[in-house]
Amino acid sequence: MKKINLFVAACFAFLLLNAAGVESRKCHCDDDDNGDDSDSNDSSYKLFVFGSSYADNGNVQKGDLKWETRTWYEPFGMSDAAHDNKPTGRYSDGMVQSDFVAKIILGQDEAPPPERVRREDGVDLSSGMNFANSNGGVLSGWNLDTQIDVFRKLLRHGIIDSKDLNRSVALVAVSGEDYADFPKKKADQDSFIRNVTDGILEGVRQLQDLGVDSLLVNLLPPVGCEPWNTRHNNYTKCAKDSITKAHNQYLSRELDTDDSILVLDLDTAFRSIVTPKTEKLFYHRYTPCCDNEDGFCGEVDSDGNPQYTVCDKPEEYFYWDATNPTQAGWKAVMGKLEASIKEFLDI
């Protein structure tokens, strides 16, 4: 009993430090009845993934080659040694953000399976589930609200055990797909951004209401640095954009005070890599490894001839295609966020 009281006292002191201005972090005081968290297993976390292409690991059904199904075709997956260097429905040459959270940070052997395959024989749901869909955003498509509805139904039917949410983490990775239809009139832009961020906030609150223990929520990366924008500058520098700063300010303002949420500042992480003042991690920072100005990465003509160019060394490129990082790019980004995520989750 004395040992328990000492541990509770330590947690209380930790909270007092937070109140004095130290950055807030979760304290799992009830994780171990003996007050000893030394044997806490990081892989015991269940990971549930929501969002779009940054986190999708195969939720789009494979079909004939077209824009929506391109990630099931070469050259996608060419650097993914864990999956035999073959396409897996991921929007990269290899692992994406959700893979790095699962494998590198949580210590899982494999990222949670996409919801699309959960009925297949031999699918292991013990690590969680991925609901992210590259066609989704907040306002249209297979959006965040739709993904959470599926999650809710699986909880209701006991396919996902509600007890698993007591030690769970959700990654909410909405990556800016909604802004493909960004209004040109400045008078309409602010309300559009607020509609997007309000949709993310509503999704976060729904996940909390369902019992998810901890949430990692992406801020928007620098839209102006994505190749579809840097192409206009011959891939030499980021373009100005009126989206990233406003989106991130609105979102941060609502989330920063909630100690069950860690906001992942992709804007700062991306910029520290693609616009460095000193160390340069990538030789190609704005040019996509897989490029097709008029179509899409992986596109072929009627004779099967590639209508794209692909680099020989993806590890030298930060961006894989017009919007998504390479596996090496994601490794660099998550390397900058890893310590804060592990601190937040007490790993």
C-alpha positions in Angstrom: 0.0 0.0 0.0 2.9 2.4 0.8 4.4 1.7 -2.6 1.1 2.6 -4.3 0.8 5.8 -2.4 4.3 6.9 -3.3 3.5 6.3 -7.0 0.3 8.3 -6.8 2.1 11.1 -5.0 4.7 11.1 -7.8 2.0 11.4 -10.4 0.3 14.2 -8.4 3.6 16.1 -8.3 4.0 15.6 -12.1 0.6 17.2 -12.6 1.6 20.1 -10.4 4.6 20.7 -12.6 2.3 20.7 -15.6 0.1 23.3 -14.0 3.2 25.4 -13.5 3.8 25.5 -17.3 5.6 22.3 -18.2 4.2 20.7 -21.4 1.3 18.4 -20.6 1.7 14.7 -20.9 -0.5 11.8 -19.9 0.3 10.0 -16.6 -1.0 6.4 -16.6 -1.1 6.2 -12.8 -3.5 3.2 -12.8 -1.6 1.2 -15.4 0.1 -1.0 -12.7 -1.5 -1.7 -9.3 1.9 -2.2 -7.8 3.0 1.3 -8.8 5.8 -0.1 -11.0 5.6 0.7 -14.7 9.0 -0.7 -15.5 7.6 -3.7 -17.2 5.1 -1.7 -19.3 5.0 -3.1 -22.8 4.8 -0.5 -25.5 3.3 -3.0 -28.0 0.3 -3.4 -25.6 -1.3 -0.3 -27.1 -4.1 -0.8 -29.7 -3.7 1.5 -32.6 -6.7 2.8 -34.6 -5.9 4.8 -37.7 -8.2 7.4 -39.4 -7.5 9.9 -42.2 -6.3 9.8 -45.7 -3.3 9.0 -47.9 -0.6 9.7 -45.2 -2.0 6.8 -43.1 -3.9 4.5 -45.6 -2.2 1.1 -45.7 -4.5 -0.6 -48.2 -8.2 0.3 -47.7 -8.8 1.2 -51.3 -9.9 -1.9 -53.1 -7.5 -3.1 -55.9 -9.0 -2.8 -59.4 -8.1 -1.9 -62.9 -5.3 0.7 -63.1 -6.7 4.2 -62.6 -6.1 7.2 -60.4 -8.0 5.8 -57.4 -6.2 2.3 -57.6 -2.7 3.4 -58.7 -1.1 2.4 -55.4 -1.7 -1.3 -56.2 0.6 -1.0 -59.2 4.3 -0.4 -59.8 6.3 1.6 -59.0 4.5 2.0 -55.6 6.1 -0.1 -52.9 9.4 -0.4 -54.7 11.4 0.3 -51.4 9.2 -1.8 -49.1 11.4 -4.7 -48.2 9.0 -5.8 -45.5 6.5 -6.6 -48.2 8.8 -7.9 -50.9 9.2 -4.5 -52.6 5.7 -4.8 -54.0 2.7 -2.4 -54.1 0.4 -2.8 -51.0 -2.0 0.1 -51.5 0.2 2.5 -49.6 0.8 6.0 -51.1 4.5 5.8 -51.2 7.5 3.6 -52.3 7.3 1.9 -48.9 6.0 2.6 -45.4 3.8 5.5 -44.5 3.1 7.5 -41.3 0.9 4.8 -39.7 3.5 2.2 -40.2 6.1 4.2 -38.4 3.8 4.9 -35.5 2.9 1.2 -35.2 6.3 -0.4 -35.8 8.9 2.1 -34.6 7.1 3.9 -31.8 4.6 1.3 -30.5 6.9 -1.7 -31.2 4.3 -3.7 -33.1 5.5 -6.3 -35.6 3.2 -5.0 -38.3 0.9 -2.1 -38.7 -2.8 -2.8 -37.9 -4.6 -4.3 -40.9 -6.8 -2.2 -43.1 -10.5 -2.5 -42.2 -11.1 -3.7 -45.8 -9.5 -7.1 -45.0 -10.9 -7.8 -41.6 -13.2 -10.6 -42.8 -10.4 -12.5 -44.5 -9.1 -15.7 -43.0 -6.1 -15.3 -40.7 -6.3 -11.5 -40.3 -4.9 -10.6 -36.9 -6.9 -7.7 -35.2 -4.9 -7.8 -32.0 -2.9 -4.7 -32.7 -5.9 -2.5 -33.8 -7.3 -1.5 -37.2 -6.7 1.0 -39.9 -9.7 2.9 -41.3 -7.9 5.6 -43.2 -8.8 6.0 -46.9 -6.8 7.9 -49.4 -10.0 9.2 -51.1 -11.2 10.7 -47.9 -11.0 14.0 -46.2 -13.6 15.8 -44.0 -16.0 17.3 -46.5 -16.2 14.6 -49.2 -15.4 11.1 -50.2 -14.8 8.3 -47.7 -14.5 11.0 -45.1 -13.4 11.0 -41.5 -17.0 10.8 -40.2 -17.7 7.7 -42.3 -14.6 6.0 -41.0 -15.6 6.7 -37.4 -19.1 5.4 -38.2 -17.6 2.0 -39.2 -15.4 2.0 -36.1 -18.6 2.7 -34.0 -20.4 -0.2 -35.6 -17.5 -2.6 -35.0 -17.5 -1.6 -31.3 -21.3 -2.0 -31.1 -21.1 -5.5 -32.5 -18.1 -6.5 -30.3 -15.7 -7.1 -33.2 -13.6 -4.5 -31.5 -13.7 -5.0 -27.8 -14.5 -1.8 -25.9 -12.1 -2.9 -23.2 -9.3 -2.5 -25.7 -9.9 1.2 -25.7 -8.6 1.6 -22.1 -5.1 1.4 -23.6 -5.6 2.7 -27.1 -4.2 5.4 -29.3 -5.8 6.8 -32.4 -3.9 8.5 -35.2 -6.0 11.1 -37.0 -4.1 11.9 -40.2 -6.2 14.2 -42.4 -3.7 15.4 -44.9 -5.4 18.2 -46.8 -7.3 16.4 -49.6 -10.3 18.7 -49.0 -8.2 21.7 -50.2 -8.1 20.4 -53.7 -11.3 22.3 -54.1 -10.1 25.4 -52.2 -12.2 28.5 -53.3 -10.4 31.2 -55.3 -12.2 34.1 -53.6 -10.4 35.2 -50.5 -13.7 36.0 -48.9 -14.7 32.3 -49.0 -11.4 30.9 -47.9 -11.5 31.5 -44.2 -14.9 29.8 -43.8 -13.8 26.9 -46.0 -10.7 26.3 -43.7 -12.9 26.5 -40.6 -15.3 23.9 -42.1 -12.4 21.5 -42.6 -10.9 22.1 -39.1 -14.4 21.9 -37.5 -14.8 18.5 -39.2 -11.5 17.2 -37.8 -12.4 18.5 -34.3 -15.8 16.8 -34.5 -14.1 13.6 -35.4 -11.7 13.8 -32.5 -14.6 14.4 -30.1 -16.5 11.4 -31.4 -13.4 9.2 -30.9 -13.1 10.5 -27.3 -16.8 9.9 -26.7 -16.3 6.3 -27.9 -13.6 5.7 -25.3 -10.3 6.1 -27.2 -7.7 6.7 -24.6 -5.1 8.9 -26.4 -5.1 10.7 -29.8 -2.3 11.8 -32.1 -3.7 14.5 -34.4 -1.8 15.7 -37.5 -1.5 19.4 -38.3 -1.3 20.2 -42.0 2.1 19.9 -43.6 3.4 22.9 -45.7 1.1 22.7 -48.7 3.3 25.2 -50.6 6.2 22.8 -50.4 4.4 19.9 -52.0 5.6 19.1 -55.6 2.3 20.0 -57.2 3.1 23.5 -56.0 6.9 23.6 -56.3 6.6 22.5 -59.9 5.7 26.1 -60.8 9.1 27.1 -59.4 11.0 24.3 -61.2 11.1 22.4 -57.9 13.5 24.9 -56.4 11.5 26.4 -53.5 8.2 26.3 -51.7 5.3 28.3 -53.0 3.3 30.7 -50.8 0.1 29.3 -49.6 -2.8 30.7 -47.6 -4.0 27.4 -46.2 -1.4 25.8 -43.9 -1.0 28.5 -41.2 -4.7 29.3 -40.8 -5.6 25.6 -40.7 -3.0 24.8 -38.1 -3.9 27.8 -36.0 -7.6 27.0 -35.8 -6.9 23.3 -35.0 -4.2 23.9 -32.4 -6.2 26.5 -30.6 -8.9 23.9 -29.9 -6.6 20.9 -29.2 -3.6 22.1 -27.3 -5.3 22.3 -23.9 -6.5 18.7 -23.9 -3.9 16.4 -22.3 -5.4 13.3 -23.9 -4.3 14.7 -27.3 -0.9 15.2 -28.8 -0.9 17.5 -31.8 1.7 16.4 -34.4 3.2 19.5 -36.0 3.9 18.2 -39.5 4.4 21.8 -40.7 7.5 22.3 -38.6 8.8 18.7 -39.1 8.4 18.9 -42.9 10.0 22.4 -43.1 13.0 21.4 -41.0 13.7 18.8 -43.6 12.8 20.5 -46.9 13.9 24.0 -46.0 16.9 23.5 -43.7 19.4 26.2 -42.8 22.2 23.8 -42.0 21.9 20.0 -42.4 20.4 18.7 -45.7 18.9 15.3 -45.3 17.8 14.9 -48.9 19.5 15.8 -52.1 16.0 16.2 -53.8 13.7 18.1 -51.4 10.9 19.4 -53.8 11.2 17.1 -56.8 9.0 14.0 -56.7 10.7 10.6 -57.2 7.8 9.4 -59.3 6.6 12.2 -61.6 3.9 12.7 -64.2 2.9 16.2 -64.8 -0.3 15.5 -66.7 -1.4 12.2 -65.2 -0.4 10.1 -62.2 2.4 8.0 -60.9 2.0 4.5 -62.2 0.0 5.5 -65.3 0.6 3.5 -68.5 -0.7 3.9 -72.1 -2.7 1.4 -74.0 0.4 -0.6 -74.9 1.6 -0.7 -71.3 4.3 1.9 -71.6 4.9 4.0 -68.5 3.7 7.6 -68.7 5.8 8.6 -65.7 9.4 8.8 -64.7 10.7 7.2 -61.6 14.0 7.9 -59.8 16.7 5.3 -59.2 17.3 6.2 -55.6 14.1 7.1 -53.7 16.1 7.4 -50.5 17.5 10.7 -51.9 14.1 12.2 -52.4 11.8 13.5 -49.7 8.6 13.4 -51.8 7.4 10.3 -53.6 4.7 11.9 -55.8 2.9 15.2 -56.0 1.8 15.2 -52.3 3.2 12.2 -50.4 6.6 11.6 -48.9 8.8 8.7 -49.7 9.5 6.0 -47.1 12.8 7.7 -46.3 10.9 11.0 -46.0 8.5 9.5 -43.5 11.3 8.0 -41.6 12.9 11.4 -41.3 9.6 13.1 -40.3 8.7 10.5 -37.7 12.3 10.6 -36.3 11.6 14.2 -35.4 8.3 13.3 -33.7 9.2 10.0 -32.1 10.5 11.3 -28.8 7.5 13.5 -28.1 5.1 10.7 -29.0 6.8 8.2 -26.7 6.9 10.8 -23.9 3.1 11.4 -24.4 2.3 7.7 -24.3 4.8 7.0 -21.4 6.7 4.5 -23.6 
